[in-house]
Amino acid sequence: MLNLREIHKPTTVEEALKLLQQPGTVAMAGGTELLARARRDVEAVVDLSALGLSYIRESSGAIAIGATTTLAALAESPILRAMANGVIAQAAHRSAGSVLRNQGTVVGTLITEPDGILAVVLLALDAQVTIRRNGLTTTAFADFLSTPESLLNNALVTEIRLPMANPRASLQTVARTPSDKPIVSACVAAQILRSAQNDTVARDVRIALGGVGEAAMRASAPEKALEGQSPNDPTIENAAHLAREGLSPRGDFRGSVEYRKEMAVVLTRRAVKELA
């Protein structure tokens, strides 16, 4: 931010939205990405830290996470550690090192890393995003990932909401080292129920993949293959191989196109087996 001239610190969302309409003005929460990029087009920043958007709480049948809640708070939250086998807390911990977890925020991380591990987990858990413009708008997290620029034009994300229904979930990743960010990640969430015949049956199956596209994505083919089925070895193997369908990853020095597709299969298999 070499041309920075002003820093605003509003105390209301309305004031923040008014400031963001000025040319060359951007929002700043944790600031980790904004500071690192040293953008020349930014002349003013709107510091969101005084808006009261840092919280994790139960609200109207959902778990609400404020937009400026830090990754460290997510990782340490008893509510999130108890939800869906703690996959949100796990993802927050893996999203950044210890210093940056205390600074980086949930929405900032989702905007800068739409294919990251946190986005994958929230997609699998059917999250919704609350956006404030003239009024409040709630949109599916998948829609937010696909069109963030249009949704955030003169607007602010104020909250992430997760249904209170607590499915089982499994988060699986592959990385060069345990401390690296994942190259590919998969999160599977489902209700594992007992049928009248005393077999286990998977319901409300949701599978999300990261590192295989521009943003985290749902894997509909393996979801359909598992829905209503007993998660035995043949069913799991069939679903895992279907995880390759529709993938168009970009290869780079961390992993080729074919490697990323194969890891989608491997990680989906591991995640479903852990749930079963």
Secondary structure, 3 states (H helix, E strand, C coil): CCCCCEEECCCCHHHHHHHHCCCCEEEECCCHHHHHHCCCCCCEEEECCCCCCCCEEEECCEEEEECCCEHHHHHHCHHHHHCHHHHHHHHHHHHCCHHHHCCCEHHHHHHHCCCCHHHHHHHHCCCEEEEECCCEEEEEHHHHHHCHHHHCCCCEEEEEEEECCCCEEEEEEECCCCCCCCCEEEEEEEEEEECCCCCEEEEEEEEEEECCCCCCEECHHHHHHHCCCCCCHHHHHHHHHHCCCCCCCCCECCECHHHHHHHHHHHHHHHHHHHC
